[in-house]
């Protein structure tokens, strides 16, 4: 997985925990649903300002999302070893 895919999977996890569709989450965050979809799928790099907006919406920080992402990456590396 790429770093974008790891970050996207963490963002998707936060959205799904709230029980939201991608369209409703994107509308509440203030971005196009296809943009959020591309971030969640790891097809687009997420700019820091967008990551901050998403994080605030989910009552998290960009640092928490990135830290969780690094934890996932390290876990996968250990499993692959």
Short mmCIF file of the C-alpha atoms (twelve columns), coordinates in Angstrom:
data_MODEL
# 
_entry.id   MODEL 
# 
loop_
_atom_site.group_PDB 
_atom_site.id 
_atom_site.type_symbol 
_atom_site.label_atom_id 
_atom_site.label_alt_id 
_atom_site.label_comp_id 
_atom_site.label_asym_id 
_atom_site.label_seq_id 
_atom_site.Cartn_x 
_atom_site.Cartn_y 
_atom_site.Cartn_z 
_atom_site.pdbx_PDB_model_num 
ATOM 1  C CA . UNK A 1  0.000   0.000  0.000  1 
ATOM 2  C CA . UNK A 2  1.062   3.579  -0.589 1 
ATOM 3  C CA . UNK A 3  1.063   6.283  2.075  1 
ATOM 4  C CA . UNK A 4  -1.967  7.824  0.343  1 
ATOM 5  C CA . UNK A 5  -3.833  4.542  0.615  1 
ATOM 6  C CA . UNK A 6  -2.994  4.215  4.309  1 
ATOM 7  C CA . UNK A 7  -4.157  7.760  5.060  1 
ATOM 8  C CA . UNK A 8  -7.277  7.206  2.968  1 
ATOM 9  C CA . UNK A 9  -8.144  3.993  4.775  1 
ATOM 10 C CA . UNK A 10 -7.876  5.782  8.118  1 
ATOM 11 C CA . UNK A 11 -10.151 8.577  6.900  1 
ATOM 12 C CA . UNK A 12 -12.643 6.013  5.572  1 
ATOM 13 C CA . UNK A 13 -12.569 4.220  8.924  1 
ATOM 14 C CA . UNK A 14 -13.425 7.455  10.748 1 
ATOM 15 C CA . UNK A 15 -16.311 8.133  8.352  1 
ATOM 16 C CA . UNK A 16 -17.705 4.617  8.653  1 
ATOM 17 C CA . UNK A 17 -17.526 4.772  12.462 1 
ATOM 18 C CA . UNK A 18 -19.877 7.754  12.272 1 
ATOM 19 C CA . UNK A 19 -22.176 5.767  9.970  1 
ATOM 20 C CA . UNK A 20 -21.973 8.361  7.214  1 
ATOM 21 C CA . UNK A 21 -22.128 8.010  3.479  1 
ATOM 22 C CA . UNK A 22 -19.288 9.557  1.546  1 
ATOM 23 C CA . UNK A 23 -21.669 12.118 0.063  1 
ATOM 24 C CA . UNK A 24 -23.033 13.285 3.409  1 
ATOM 25 C CA . UNK A 25 -19.580 13.452 5.008  1 
ATOM 26 C CA . UNK A 26 -18.188 15.426 2.077  1 
ATOM 27 C CA . UNK A 27 -21.097 17.868 2.185  1 
ATOM 28 C CA . UNK A 28 -20.606 18.469 5.901  1 
ATOM 29 C CA . UNK A 29 -16.835 18.858 5.475  1 
ATOM 30 C CA . UNK A 30 -17.401 21.242 2.574  1 
ATOM 31 C CA . UNK A 31 -15.796 19.361 -0.290 1 
ATOM 32 C CA . UNK A 32 -16.923 17.515 -3.369 1 
ATOM 33 C CA . UNK A 33 -17.785 13.886 -2.646 1 
ATOM 34 C CA . UNK A 34 -15.565 12.673 -5.485 1 
ATOM 35 C CA . UNK A 35 -12.587 14.486 -3.971 1 
ATOM 36 C CA . UNK A 36 -13.169 12.810 -0.610 1 
ATOM 37 C CA . UNK A 37 -13.634 9.496  -2.413 1 
ATOM 38 C CA . UNK A 38 -10.290 9.927  -4.176 1 
ATOM 39 C CA . UNK A 39 -8.591  10.710 -0.849 1 
ATOM 40 C CA . UNK A 40 -10.146 7.652  0.786  1 
ATOM 41 C CA . UNK A 41 -9.086  5.415  -2.101 1 
ATOM 42 C CA . UNK A 42 -5.555  6.822  -2.059 1 
ATOM 43 C CA . UNK A 43 -5.808  8.012  -5.648 1 
ATOM 44 C CA . UNK A 44 -4.992  11.594 -4.682 1 
ATOM 45 C CA . UNK A 45 -2.499  13.021 -2.264 1 
ATOM 46 C CA . UNK A 46 -4.316  14.937 0.418  1 
ATOM 47 C CA . UNK A 47 -3.177  18.527 0.954  1 
ATOM 48 C CA . UNK A 48 -2.536  19.475 4.560  1 
ATOM 49 C CA . UNK A 49 -5.384  22.003 4.644  1 
ATOM 50 C CA . UNK A 50 -7.842  19.324 3.475  1 
ATOM 51 C CA . UNK A 51 -6.461  16.832 5.997  1 
ATOM 52 C CA . UNK A 52 -6.945  19.415 8.753  1 
ATOM 53 C CA . UNK A 53 -10.562 20.073 7.687  1 
ATOM 54 C CA . UNK A 54 -11.330 16.354 7.603  1 
ATOM 55 C CA . UNK A 55 -9.625  15.748 10.932 1 
ATOM 56 C CA . UNK A 56 -11.516 18.583 12.644 1 
ATOM 57 C CA . UNK A 57 -14.798 17.208 11.313 1 
ATOM 58 C CA . UNK A 58 -14.045 13.843 12.926 1 
ATOM 59 C CA . UNK A 59 -12.870 15.502 16.180 1 
ATOM 60 C CA . UNK A 60 -9.310  14.396 15.542 1 
ATOM 61 C CA . UNK A 61 -6.100  16.109 14.549 1 
ATOM 62 C CA . UNK A 62 -4.064  15.684 11.407 1 
ATOM 63 C CA . UNK A 63 -1.294  14.414 13.680 1 
ATOM 64 C CA . UNK A 64 -3.538  11.674 15.055 1 
ATOM 65 C CA . UNK A 65 -4.515  10.547 11.574 1 
ATOM 66 C CA . UNK A 66 -0.879  10.510 10.461 1 
ATOM 67 C CA . UNK A 67 0.226   8.721  13.622 1 
ATOM 68 C CA . UNK A 68 -2.484  6.089  13.160 1 
ATOM 69 C CA . UNK A 69 -1.354  5.762  9.546  1 
ATOM 70 C CA . UNK A 70 2.250   5.118  10.599 1 
ATOM 71 C CA . UNK A 71 1.042   2.522  13.113 1 
ATOM 72 C CA . UNK A 72 -0.871  0.713  10.335 1 
ATOM 73 C CA . UNK A 73 2.140   0.839  8.025  1 
ATOM 74 C CA . UNK A 74 4.445   -0.555 10.709 1 
ATOM 75 C CA . UNK A 75 1.972   -3.312 11.555 1 
ATOM 76 C CA . UNK A 76 1.762   -4.348 7.901  1 
ATOM 77 C CA . UNK A 77 5.560   -4.332 7.589  1 
ATOM 78 C CA . UNK A 78 5.873   -6.618 10.611 1 
ATOM 79 C CA . UNK A 79 3.249   -8.988 9.223  1 
ATOM 80 C CA . UNK A 80 5.053   -9.112 5.877  1 
ATOM 81 C CA . UNK A 81 8.418   -9.890 7.508  1 
# 
